[in-house]
Amino acid sequence: MSEKQAKTDNRSSYYSEAFKQFICTDWAPYPTELPAPLPGAAHAVARRAALAAQFPGRRLVIPAGGLKPRNNDCDYRYRPDSAFAHLTGLGTDREPNAVLLIEDDEATLCFHPRVDRTDREFYADARFGEMWVGQRASLAEMTALSGIDCADISGLETTLDDGAPTLIMRNTDPEITGLVDAARGGPDKDDELLRVACSELRLIKDAFEVAELRRACDLTAKAFEAVVKQLGQASKTRRGERWVEGIFGLHARHVGNAVGYDTIAAAGDHANTLHWIRNDGDICPGDLLLMDAGIEVDTLYTADITRTLPISGVFTPAQRKVYDLVRAAQQAGLDAAKPGAMFLDVHKAAVAVLATTFEQWGILPVSAVEALGDDGGQYRRWMVHNTSHMLGLDVHDCAHALRENYKDGVLKPGMVLTVEPGVYFKATDLAVPPELRGIGIRIEDDILITETGCEILSDGLPREADEIETWMAGLLA
């Protein structure tokens, strides 16, 4: 049966022999000079060593993950798994379906290198072909980029079949997980230990990571400024929240890899929906805009900053009343963020300010003391979420760390986390005075725990109400 007869699906194409001969000729040679190492590659060496030391005599398999379909044969934009990125230094969209192997003091990066232009893959393969996805790295080039010995992933199954004790980061790549399970006769309960270890390895950031997070915050601050400059246009445009989202996304794609998470551009009562990412509302003068957004730089470290801004440039008395409360709560959280404190001390300090003020305003059905007790929690009607989370390669980083080392753990120098209290008075909430209904405010900054306290990495944006009005006046003029 001919190739033309054999291909019956709608995506396949027939290539004549004449075409195949012509497409493979008269191309400039590939460059012979090897690329410079990626910025994060050198810093990943110590991370791999630290991880390997926890599992002596074990082979560790860290997949990058593959592309995920968005619709039919169109995929979502690719981003590698954070553990893989952390241990290789590869960022942006490198490297789908790759696998990192760590065995004590040795590491191997297995991936699909480019083929010669005489190979059918060059012109016919929509997944790996150079005509489809661009020029891929050779084994030597990827070794130069990553500083890791590289191998063709076609030999991975043979490598895994050698009987070496092996652990894998499960669920990142089902196909690779299947190969590992087949080679060792099934799952290993210690796979979960590897997942925990990879997450906890990111609890303390090294100097490179801190610098990348600081850069992400600086770039995010500039993107916030661009949004403020466009508020007038956004208020004239249907679904102005999406105009705001688009302006921020433009900056994120221009100066970084992407947004670190879906931007929340919540105007008016939408600010009281914590994860408002539909962003289909109007931007109306007199309302507030709660914008929660962060730029992910090419190394995949992301900022996570929230500011609540008066769209007209000036807070109303009711808006300022709530804003000043949230700001006071945030400051209490910042003051509590220091080495030796418990992670939850930040949250407790912030919500104590909120509960006390809610009592003073007469909206708590019980005292602040009772509301803050284990059998209370009434204040959570207006502050449902936690005040802090770890930040890094993931916007909610280190998610698989043991609770005793994270949420119930101690703050240590090198940890990076958010401080983000909020107050959310829904328009339908009859428990609060009418003039406060529909006001939702959150203030979020990214901080580094230092030897003596904390450094605000996102200090490029104002926080105080007066400072915000002055800052916006200069941008709206």
Helices and strands as residue ranges (DSSP letters): H 3-6, H 17-23, H 41-53, E 59-63, E 69-71, E 74-75, H 82-88, E 99-103, E 106-111, H 121-124, H 130-133, H 139-146, E 149-152, G 153-155, H 156-160, E 166-168, H 174-184, H 191-200, H 207-229, H 231-236, H 240-255, E 258-259, E 264-267, G 268-272, E 288-293, E 295-296, E 305-310, H 317-336, H 343-361, H 368-372, G 378-381, G 403-405, E 416-419, E 422-425, G 434-436, E 439-442, E 445-449, E 454-456, H 465-476
